[in-house]
Amino acid sequence: LERRGGGHLVAPRDGRVLLLLPAGAEVTGLPEEVSAACRQPVRGGVSGALPLTRAADAVKQAGLAVRAAQAEGRALCRFAELSTYTLLLASHSRDALGLVAGSALEPLLEHDRRRGTDLLATLEVFLAHNAQAVPAAAALGVHRHTLRNRIRKVTELTRRNLDSPHDRTELWLALKAREIAQLGPSGPD
C-alpha cells in the first residue's frame, strides 16, 4: 500500500482486515498483491464511493461485496456489480441458504433422486426463460408438451403456482440460494 501511494487506513475487524481507501483509489490487482505478500489467498470487497460521514455504510457495502467474492471464487468484487439476489442472499451463511433452498426445493430433489428425473433443471431452465414454455422446451431439447407436464409436476410437488410471479420469484431465489450455498464458504449465521 505504501508503494501504491495515497492515503489509507488498515484495521482488523471481526477476523478480517478492513482497508479504507479514498474515493477513486485504484484497487484492481490489490487482492493479488496482498495475497502474494501474505502468501495466502485474499478476497476483497469494494464499496461505492461514499463520504466519510457514511463510512459505516461503506463498510457494510464492502462486507457484502467480499462475501460475494468468496461465494463466486473471485479475488475482488465491487458493491456496484452485485445483483439484487446476491445482496439478499450473500449476507447469510451457507447453512442458512441451504435450509432456505431445501425447504422449497427438497420435494424436487427427492423426486429426481427416486425417479431419475431432472425436475430441478427443468425448473431452472423454465425460470431462466421467463416462464415461457416454447424457448424453455427448446433449451432443454424436449417438446413443449413434455415441458408442460414437467412443470405441472413441479407445481404439484412444490405446491407453488408457476403462473404467479411471487411463487416464481420464491423458487428462483431458492435456486440461487442453493447455488450460493454449494459454492460459497460458510459465513456467520
PLY file of the C-alpha trace (Angstrom):
ply
format ascii 1.0
element vertex 189
property float x
property float y
property float z
element edge 188
property int vertex1
property int vertex2
end_header
0.00 0.00 0.00
2.86 2.34 0.76
4.34 1.70 -2.70
0.99 2.44 -4.34
0.87 5.81 -2.62
-2.21 7.67 -1.45
-3.90 7.63 1.92
-5.28 4.53 3.50
-6.38 3.11 6.81
-5.97 -0.55 7.78
-7.73 -2.03 10.79
-8.51 -5.57 11.98
-12.24 -6.25 12.26
-14.09 -9.50 13.02
-11.17 -11.70 11.96
-10.71 -9.70 8.77
-8.64 -6.73 7.74
-10.56 -3.60 6.88
-8.89 -1.33 4.37
-10.24 2.16 3.77
-9.06 3.97 0.68
-10.01 7.38 -0.68
-12.70 7.55 -3.35
-11.25 6.86 -6.78
-8.27 4.86 -5.47
-7.25 2.08 -7.86
-7.99 -1.33 -6.38
-7.52 -3.53 -9.44
-4.81 -6.06 -8.64
-4.77 -5.18 -4.94
-6.06 -8.54 -3.65
-3.48 -10.38 -5.75
-0.68 -8.13 -4.47
-1.78 -8.60 -0.86
-2.18 -12.35 -1.44
1.38 -12.54 -2.77
2.73 -10.53 0.18
0.81 -12.66 2.71
1.46 -15.92 0.81
-2.21 -16.84 1.06
-5.34 -16.00 -0.95
-7.08 -12.76 -0.04
-10.54 -11.69 -1.19
-11.61 -8.07 -1.49
-14.88 -6.18 -1.46
-15.17 -2.60 -2.67
-17.90 -0.24 -1.54
-19.30 2.61 -3.52
-17.54 5.97 -3.22
-19.16 7.41 -0.11
-18.30 10.45 2.01
-16.53 9.89 5.32
-19.79 10.58 7.15
-21.11 7.35 5.61
-18.08 5.20 6.45
-20.31 2.68 8.27
-22.37 2.21 5.09
-19.16 1.78 3.08
-18.01 -0.94 5.48
-21.35 -2.75 5.09
-21.22 -2.48 1.28
-17.65 -3.77 1.17
-18.59 -6.63 3.51
-21.41 -7.73 1.21
-19.10 -7.44 -1.79
-16.37 -9.57 -0.19
-18.96 -12.24 0.72
-19.98 -12.30 -2.95
-16.31 -12.53 -3.99
-15.86 -15.50 -1.65
-19.03 -17.20 -2.92
-18.02 -16.71 -6.55
-14.33 -17.56 -6.08
-13.24 -14.10 -7.23
-10.38 -12.05 -5.83
-12.32 -8.78 -5.93
-15.95 -7.78 -6.14
-17.42 -4.29 -6.22
-20.70 -3.50 -4.46
-21.97 -1.79 -7.61
-21.63 -5.11 -9.52
-23.88 -7.05 -7.15
-27.31 -8.11 -8.27
-30.30 -7.77 -6.00
-30.47 -11.51 -5.36
-26.79 -11.58 -4.39
-27.37 -8.71 -1.97
-30.34 -10.52 -0.47
-28.56 -13.84 -0.16
-24.87 -13.04 0.37
-25.31 -11.88 3.95
-26.49 -15.32 5.07
-24.39 -18.35 5.96
-24.09 -21.35 3.67
-26.07 -23.38 6.21
-28.91 -20.83 6.29
-29.01 -20.68 2.49
-29.10 -24.47 2.34
-32.09 -24.50 4.69
-33.93 -21.89 2.61
-33.24 -23.75 -0.62
-34.04 -27.12 0.88
-37.44 -26.07 2.17
-38.56 -25.06 -1.31
-36.61 -27.49 -3.49
-36.36 -30.71 -1.47
-39.53 -32.22 -2.98
-37.99 -31.83 -6.45
-34.60 -33.14 -5.38
-36.20 -36.16 -3.71
-38.36 -36.87 -6.78
-35.32 -36.56 -9.06
-33.35 -38.98 -6.83
-36.15 -41.53 -6.62
-37.33 -41.40 -10.23
-34.20 -40.43 -12.13
-35.92 -37.30 -13.42
-34.48 -33.81 -13.77
-37.26 -31.57 -12.50
-34.83 -29.23 -10.74
-33.01 -28.49 -14.01
-36.37 -28.15 -15.78
-37.47 -25.56 -13.24
-34.19 -23.68 -13.55
-34.39 -23.51 -17.36
-38.09 -22.63 -17.28
-37.46 -19.71 -14.91
-34.37 -18.62 -16.85
-36.61 -18.36 -19.92
-39.11 -16.13 -18.10
-41.63 -18.97 -17.72
-42.01 -19.20 -21.49
-42.65 -22.81 -22.47
-41.50 -22.77 -26.09
-37.99 -21.33 -25.57
-37.52 -23.33 -22.35
-38.52 -26.56 -24.12
-36.09 -25.76 -26.94
-33.27 -25.13 -24.45
-34.00 -28.45 -22.76
-34.33 -30.27 -26.09
-37.85 -31.52 -25.29
-41.30 -30.97 -26.78
-43.31 -28.15 -25.22
-45.93 -30.66 -24.03
-43.21 -32.61 -22.23
-42.09 -29.38 -20.59
-45.64 -28.53 -19.55
-46.04 -31.98 -17.99
-42.83 -31.50 -16.05
-43.94 -28.04 -14.90
-47.25 -29.49 -13.71
-45.26 -31.99 -11.65
-43.05 -29.19 -10.27
-46.21 -27.28 -9.29
-47.67 -30.35 -7.63
-44.50 -31.19 -5.68
-43.59 -27.66 -4.57
-47.18 -26.52 -4.04
-46.31 -23.31 -5.81
-48.14 -21.83 -8.76
-45.65 -21.07 -11.54
-48.16 -18.66 -13.08
-47.67 -16.48 -10.00
-44.75 -14.01 -10.14
-44.45 -14.29 -6.36
-44.11 -18.09 -6.44
-41.72 -17.98 -9.42
-39.56 -15.45 -7.57
-39.56 -17.58 -4.44
-38.42 -20.64 -6.37
-35.83 -18.66 -8.32
-34.39 -17.28 -5.06
-34.35 -20.81 -3.65
-32.38 -21.97 -6.71
-29.91 -19.08 -6.27
-29.62 -19.77 -2.52
-28.80 -23.39 -3.34
-26.21 -22.28 -5.89
-24.51 -19.91 -3.45
-24.70 -22.48 -0.63
-22.93 -25.07 -2.80
-20.19 -22.68 -4.00
-19.51 -20.34 -1.13
-17.63 -20.80 2.11
-19.67 -20.89 5.29
-20.07 -17.50 6.85
-21.53 -16.18 10.09
-25.07 -17.24 10.96
0 1
1 2
2 3
3 4
4 5
5 6
6 7
7 8
8 9
9 10
10 11
11 12
12 13
13 14
14 15
15 16
16 17
17 18
18 19
19 20
20 21
21 22
22 23
23 24
24 25
25 26
26 27
27 28
28 29
29 30
30 31
31 32
32 33
33 34
34 35
35 36
36 37
37 38
38 39
39 40
40 41
41 42
42 43
43 44
44 45
45 46
46 47
47 48
48 49
49 50
50 51
51 52
52 53
53 54
54 55
55 56
56 57
57 58
58 59
59 60
60 61
61 62
62 63
63 64
64 65
65 66
66 67
67 68
68 69
69 70
70 71
71 72
72 73
73 74
74 75
75 76
76 77
77 78
78 79
79 80
80 81
81 82
82 83
83 84
84 85
85 86
86 87
87 88
88 89
89 90
90 91
91 92
92 93
93 94
94 95
95 96
96 97
97 98
98 99
99 100
100 101
101 102
102 103
103 104
104 105
105 106
106 107
107 108
108 109
109 110
110 111
111 112
112 113
113 114
114 115
115 116
116 117
117 118
118 119
119 120
120 121
121 122
122 123
123 124
124 125
125 126
126 127
127 128
128 129
129 130
130 131
131 132
132 133
133 134
134 135
135 136
136 137
137 138
138 139
139 140
140 141
141 142
142 143
143 144
144 145
145 146
146 147
147 148
148 149
149 150
150 151
151 152
152 153
153 154
154 155
155 156
156 157
157 158
158 159
159 160
160 161
161 162
162 163
163 164
164 165
165 166
166 167
167 168
168 169
169 170
170 171
171 172
172 173
173 174
174 175
175 176
176 177
177 178
178 179
179 180
180 181
181 182
182 183
183 184
184 185
185 186
186 187
187 188
